[in-house]
Amino acid sequence: MIEGREKTNQLRGSIADILKQFFREGNTVARIGSDDFTLFFPDFDVEKAEMLKNRINEVDIKHNQSSLKETL
């Protein structure tokens, strides 16, 4: 069983993998706190940002569901 810092690092890696699916040249993603990330997409308006947020949430949910199956 993975615990503590190792588990935290694994979770951050999973978050990074999910976010990488949405990167394009000119976009910026930064970790600004222990578990906080900022995404900067300079050519996005509010509508595009909302769509991106929804897509990231969908991928995150799918990732969590598959991770849960692996642990059972």
Order of alpha helices (4+ residues) and beta strands (2+ residues): alpha-beta-beta-alpha
